[in-house]
């Protein structure tokens, strides 16, 4: 076996190949070429101080040093065959030890030495528990003689080639003469590394040393994921022949286009004085927030800013304006070779589709989320970034690999994603999840409605935010109507407060802003809440029933349906938000017993099936389908603001059901229907779960909300009289407690209400002990039950509620924070933002075209797993998540790869009808035929 050493063999079935100067004559990637390219990429991805970039450069140079063993070369070369022990062909640990050696000689801190060592050791895997891995796996490699066997064979075969690595790694240090193969060989062979590793990962006892977290460097976890993420993405992207331009040359969305779009909206005459006043308040807040950005970045008091505005005051445009202004100012101040990404994170996938359409609006940016400018990333999305001029249909399987990695690593100007993708990628990320972390390096993150984060994560979130700001140098904007106590311990600045006091005339950034025709002086936060009096609240007596010594009961479903229908008698809209899918399904059934009801979900299904619509066809427009569904009931929306609805003469009550159990494609249709019908001159009722609350831009005359945390009640109220369609204070929000669907005596209940399943499951899950009582107590303290002013709930009661949550400490679960401090990534990887129960995905076929799609996916899996998974990614619009328990009760449902349950492969199921499940447009999406309440309580 002769030199040169190779890193990766040529893949003959791939179209892309590395440049000729990086390969052998046979096309194999040279180890030296890979080991010089990866450091360049890793340090470009990395946004830390120069010294840390140097440590990362060393680690990236040596990350594949273990491939210099004859054992690995025999394993990787197509014309060789390796017959030795499996452990000796592994390369990561030897590269990790070489990294420790060089950084130690270069006087790097213990934190940087160990973080870089762990990053190299696991650059093909998820990160481990630091102390356990260091004390056991790394040190035991010497006891097992694996490392020594690799060292000896290098020394016997090609020590000069090995010395090249140490010359590259040590070339920027004065200690280059001591950083050599000979020095490393002696050091490693003599076991000199062991005391250093032991000192950080173990403690002495009478019986010997045992692993311990006590001596780990402070904030080791943060530094480790930072090095590891940059190294891993650099390594994978170069190995996959992704070019520098594809990795760094992505497009961005511009603020000037948004400014022009808003100017166009403001030039359109408003319907009345209420809309005119509301539009002015929206624009006042937006301009003030942008001025606040200038003050925020100039003062540098905190990397976290808050934007607190009442629902309906245009937080999306305001937040994006502030985010893009932040990006542009930072880009102007820093010498950066590539664009700075902006990550816009939302709580639910159901909200993302509506927000996505804002970006895709041809009158605004009109972007294609498969291209470089916008990436939409959640578990139901097809996440790709495609470069070049070819159509999507022209992308071959090789390019699809690159497009998928670029998408999932957020190599794009703007990323629209979920809290799950963001925070779980910071908390014990898998190797694939870690690819997106470099996008956060010196980036901007907008958190939209952070109060929706599970309360048992509230102790961990400030710690994770400090990882972003302190380690990754991220700037964060927290944007909500109700800034929660999750940010109480974090040092923040208010964009509105800073914008109010900002000296515009002395600000260079302000001088570069557009010249506005209308002067809108800044105002304090309280004014925005006072001006946004859209609703009045009513507290039903059942909302206060959770107080101690209260003897009030709950609302039964017959009574609830009667009240809801009565509210629509004058031809207006009503939204009812339930806490569980079971509750919403029961309420829908009772409402639909009324002989005047027409459930539009039936019309949606009829249209899809009669026209054989494929849910994965990009040419299908959910908006156009919504118009066709309305037309089938003789409901014709106006073509513009000056027109009027055409409606049937009959007094039908139109109904829709909405939750997370619908396919993404169908949810988009439903949202269009909800948006139009909520303000239409017809009798309309929507029965929903919490999925509608945060960010779904609909506006109802009346909202009923089952008892919930007060910030959630305010979010539900945000779907009421959103743009003063019924005048100032013209909306009504009624808070009540709905009984268990199986409760026979709601007035004297014996069963826990649905709210109890969601909000009182114990402090170690998503709920808080005594939560409903706390909520009732805060509501009772208002002192009124009728015609309660908007600000009394949306501002004052919310503040009192969060104060109580903070004071009781019942929400505090410190486990995640503790494990971060102990750098226990393996434990952290098992934590999920989605608590309560385990789920599996099901592909739901509604039409014959959908069934054909499922057949093609199955055929792809039968031919090749890799191809099958690629086809599976394309079917994201068919996916619905179900509790594992529900699937266990439906044993006849097949996996999409047609393998037995429990076998390796795609853990995704297919549903074509029957077999223990049902998919009802009028009954709440995909459910088990015998679903239990607990099994259906997801939103």
PyMOL commands that set and color helices and strands:
alter all, ss='L'
color gray80, all
select helices_A, chain A and resi 20-22+31-45+50-62+65-68+70-76+86-89+92-105+110-121+130-143+146-157+159-170+176-178+181-189+192-201+220-239+244-248+255-267+273-299+315-333+349-360+392-394+397-408+419-424+433-440+450-452+455-471+485-487+495-501+508-511+525-531+541-544+557-567+581-591+600-610+622-631+664-677+690-692+710-717+746-748+754-759+771-780+790-808+815-821+825-828+848-863+865-873+876-878+884-888+934-936
alter helices_A, ss='H'
color red, helices_A
select strands_A, chain A and resi 6-8+29-30+202-205+208-211+304-308+342-346+374-377+414-418+444-448+475-480+493-494+535-539+573-577+597-599+653-658+683-688+702-706+731-736+788-789+839-844+879-883+908-911+917-920+925-928
alter strands_A, ss='S'
color yellow, strands_A
deselect
rebuild
show_as cartoon
